């Protein structure tokens, strides 16, 4: 099986290459399963999906802006160059998911569970909110985390190395995460900001 490795995290890829998959031409019905599809363009823009499972599929340059995903499961999916600006994910489950060079600015993830390896690589996450999420199987690399907030989330074991953490909010939610020595000054800055400390 093809895998994408980010430090100690191995993520299973969909299997088939994108050009070997059927092109998704419409939104899936509530409660349905989408398997081995290529989702691209604006077919899923402003979508509202409920309890849909997407398996072994690729999202390439897909516009998922302002979409709502309730109870959606992604299983062995890769997203490349996608736009998820303002998207809302509630009760989602990610298993073996890679997001690379995607825009997640102003998106909200509520009770997202990273059940198996989830890697975010080179993604923009400006003011993205993770609320009550379980992100133990998460790894980030070279992501833009400007004012990203992890609210009441569990990041024990999450690998945050290779990212600037200086403006991350709710810094106490990072308890148990993996960081590098070089990130300690940025973490101190984030803590000062989060606690509104006055340094004299």
C-alpha positions in Angstrom: 0.0 0.0 0.0 1.2 3.5 -0.8 1.8 5.6 2.2 2.8 9.2 3.0 5.2 9.5 5.9 5.6 12.6 8.0 8.2 12.0 10.7 6.9 9.1 12.7 3.4 9.2 11.2 2.5 6.9 8.3 -0.7 7.7 6.4 -2.2 5.3 3.9 -3.0 6.9 0.6 -6.1 6.2 -1.5 -4.4 3.6 -3.6 -5.4 4.5 -7.2 -3.9 7.6 -8.8 -6.4 10.5 -9.3 -6.5 10.1 -13.1 -7.6 6.5 -12.7 -10.7 7.4 -10.7 -14.2 8.3 -11.7 -14.9 12.0 -11.6 -17.6 13.1 -9.1 -20.2 15.1 -10.9 -22.8 15.7 -8.2 -23.2 15.8 -4.4 -23.7 12.5 -2.6 -27.0 11.8 -0.8 -27.2 11.9 3.0 -26.0 8.7 4.5 -24.3 7.4 1.3 -20.8 6.2 0.7 -18.5 7.6 -2.0 -15.7 5.3 -3.0 -12.8 5.8 -5.4 -13.8 9.2 -6.7 -12.0 12.3 -7.8 -13.5 15.4 -6.4 -12.3 18.6 -8.1 -13.5 22.1 -9.0 -16.7 23.5 -7.5 -18.9 20.4 -7.5 -18.9 20.3 -3.7 -18.7 24.1 -3.1 -21.2 25.2 -0.4 -22.2 21.6 0.0 -24.2 20.3 3.0 -23.4 16.7 3.6 -24.8 14.6 6.4 -23.3 11.2 7.5 -21.5 10.7 4.2 -18.5 8.4 4.1 -15.8 9.2 1.5 -13.3 6.4 1.1 -10.1 5.9 -1.1 -10.7 9.2 -2.9 -8.8 12.3 -4.0 -9.7 15.9 -3.7 -7.6 17.9 -6.1 -8.0 21.7 -6.3 -11.6 21.3 -5.0 -13.5 24.3 -3.7 -15.2 23.2 -0.5 -15.6 26.8 0.8 -18.4 27.5 3.3 -19.5 23.8 3.0 -21.1 22.0 6.0 -20.0 18.5 6.8 -22.0 16.8 9.6 -21.0 13.3 10.8 -18.8 12.9 7.7 -16.1 10.2 7.6 -13.0 10.5 5.4 -11.2 7.2 5.1 -7.9 7.0 3.1 -8.4 10.3 1.4 -5.9 12.9 0.1 -6.7 16.6 -0.4 -4.3 18.7 -2.5 -4.6 22.4 -3.2 -8.1 22.5 -1.9 -10.0 25.5 -0.5 -11.9 24.9 2.7 -12.3 28.6 3.7 -15.1 29.0 6.2 -16.1 25.3 6.0 -17.8 23.8 9.1 -17.1 20.2 10.1 -19.1 18.7 13.0 -18.6 15.2 14.4 -16.3 14.2 11.6 -14.0 11.2 11.7 -10.7 11.3 9.7 -8.8 8.0 9.1 -5.6 8.1 7.0 -6.1 11.6 5.6 -3.5 13.9 4.1 -4.2 17.6 3.5 -1.4 19.3 1.5 -1.2 22.9 0.4 -4.9 23.5 1.4 -6.5 26.6 2.7 -8.5 26.0 5.9 -8.7 29.7 7.0 -11.7 30.5 9.2 -12.9 26.9 9.1 -14.4 25.4 12.2 -13.9 21.7 13.3 -16.2 20.7 16.1 -15.7 17.3 17.8 -13.4 16.1 15.0 -11.7 12.8 15.7 -8.4 11.9 14.1 -8.9 8.2 14.5 -5.9 7.2 12.4 -3.0 9.1 10.9 -3.9 12.6 9.8 -1.2 14.9 8.2 -1.5 18.6 7.3 1.4 19.7 5.2 1.9 23.3 4.0 -1.7 24.3 4.9 -3.0 27.8 5.8 -5.0 27.7 9.0 -5.6 31.4 9.8 -8.1 31.7 12.6 -9.1 28.1 12.2 -10.9 26.7 15.2 -10.7 23.2 16.6 -13.4 22.8 19.2 -13.5 19.7 21.5 -11.5 17.7 19.0 -9.5 14.5 19.5 -6.3 15.0 17.5 -3.9 12.4 19.0 -3.0 11.0 15.6 -2.3 14.4 14.0 0.9 15.7 12.5 1.5 19.2 11.1 4.4 20.5 9.0 5.1 24.0 7.7 1.5 25.1 8.3 0.5 28.7 8.8 -1.1 28.8 12.3 -1.9 32.5 12.7 -4.5 32.8 15.5 -5.4 29.1 15.2 -7.3 28.0 18.2 -7.5 24.6 19.9 -10.4 24.9 22.3 -10.9 22.1 24.9 -9.2 19.7 22.5 -7.0 16.6 23.1 -3.6 16.8 21.4 -1.7 14.3 23.4 0.8 12.7 21.1 0.1 15.1 18.2 3.3 16.1 16.4 3.5 19.9 16.0 7.2 20.2 15.1 8.1 22.3 12.1 5.4 25.0 12.7 5.4 28.5 14.2 3.3 28.3 17.3 3.7 31.8 18.5 0.1 33.0 17.8 -1.7 29.7 18.6 -4.7 30.3 21.0 -5.8 28.2 23.9 -2.2 27.1 24.4 -3.1 24.9 27.3 -4.9 22.5 24.9 -1.4 21.6 23.5 -0.8 19.6 26.7 1.0 16.3 25.8 1.8 17.3 22.2 5.2 16.8 20.6 7.3 19.9 19.9 10.9 20.7 19.1 13.5 22.6 21.2 13.5 25.4 18.6 9.8 26.0 19.2 10.0 26.8 22.9 10.5 30.6 22.5 7.4 30.7 20.3 5.4 28.7 22.8 6.5 31.1 25.6 5.2 34.0 23.4 1.9 32.2 22.8 1.5 31.6 26.5 2.1 35.3 27.3 -0.5 36.3 24.7 -3.0 33.7 25.8 -2.8 34.6 29.5 -2.6 38.3 28.7 0.5 38.7 30.8 2.3 41.9 31.2 6.1 41.4 30.9 8.2 44.2 32.4 
